[in-house]
């Protein structure tokens, strides 16, 4: 594959010692007691499945009430083995929550996980984060706002933002990576009038693709190897919990909601047929116009919505969604494949909502922001110092040591700022997640000759995770709000996050304490 100019520049900057890092990680991963490759299923033999849709236990006025229980159970992922997973309501991944814009969701999360992790030995405390939501601080999944096994907590989500693909996942301090790896993640979709008015694929043609990767030990259990704090890179690619599945599709357009729920792995996705992916939405909702691209990078926590038109293919033809394996990801035999689609016969009335309009959302508020000379500008440095992952030379332990008062920034409510995010960590990329807000990517710069590189065509939309490539400097602009209080900023390589590559901002003044305002309670829980 031909490298983009951005990749070529970054690659040139990394020649030398930094390139040894992924090789070291690869050797370490290969030395683990993994399930033999011969015991893994062949790609495209597992049938595709869509996660179940969560149903409210009660509806009252403008509020939908959900009860979500985190518990351990076993499921078949690899044929011939029963694998222990942790699931929301027993689902791996969790059930999809669908909600209409403006309706409040009241979600009770009950921790009925075991007292200790079977292999790692820690107590699975949890904190549920609705990623992409403008939640109040006490309902945002603050890392130290924990719920222990045998306890519960109620979360309230306002759903006041534009329609978008969100996801909910665990965010418990120091254990986010293994908790998410065990299955504590699910999709959450907000629908709005704009989305309903567009002739895009809907219903069964609007499909979640939750992409993750995993290692399995010789007994078929999930093997957690964080590569000496560098990252976890599995040899099995899962889509909605199935290894390299095969999806039967009709000869029409489909809308796929891509979510990278991997602990550490990033992907560059493309179709083996050479046909384009048509990007219609980023993390925070619709782009202004459709973006036709040959490939796109999907780093940890990112979401993209793409249209694939299967009317271009013959009945019985198979199309593979490939992973071009971005640099500094450990590669295995089949990690260059995600899943396959096989074109089946057409179904009557399958051509409704089967178009891509030329205009999607030209009025997205964050995309209208432009820098001005009087705006506050901040530099955010991502680094590795003294064996620690840092943001502006600080870690989450520094936040804890100051009684949770230390902040990276304290913008006022509705302030607009420009952040320049610099990756100084050598041969590593970092998907940086800023809670609460959407951002607009202004530019990218490779730090070898100061060359400015425009934002990737497909990321020209509202974002809450920014892929910061090796030695890149990325400029973003955002408006802080609509809530006040403390919100986290962290790397979404969850191993880096767990090893304290996390800080916080405080928006405005007078925000609720995220740990004491609505704390968890011991079971039993009262009725919803």
LINMOTA-V179993 format. One line per field, one symbol per residue. ss: DSSP state (H for helix, E for strand, C for the rest). A space follows every 10 residues. Layout:
BEGIN
ss->???
END
This chain:
BEGIN
ss->CCCCHHHHHH HHHCCCHHHH HHHHHHHHHH CCCECCHHHC CCCCCCECCC CCECCCCEEE CCEEEEEEEE EEEEECCCCC CCEEEEEECC ECCEEEEEEE CCCEEEEEEE EECCCCCCCC CCCCCECEEE ECCCCCHHHC CCCCCCECCC EEEEEEECCC CCCEEEEEEE CCCCCHHHHH HCCCEEEEEE ECHHHHHCCC CCHHHEEEEE EEEECEECCC CECCCCCCCC CCCCCEEEEC CEECCEEEEC CCEEEEEEEE CCCCCCEEEE ECCCCCEEEE EECCEEEEEE EEECCEEECC CCEEEEEEEH HHCCCCCEEE EEECCCCCCC CCCCCCEEEE EEECCCCCCC CCCCCCCCCC CCCCCHHHCC CCCCCEEEEE EEEEECCEEE ECCECHHHHH HCCCCCCCEC CCCCCEEEEE EEECCCCCCE EEEECCCCEE EEEEEECCCC EEECCCHHHC CCECEEEECC CEEEEEEEEC CCCCEEEEEE ECCHHHHHCC CEEEEEECCC CCCCCCCCCC EECCCCCC
END
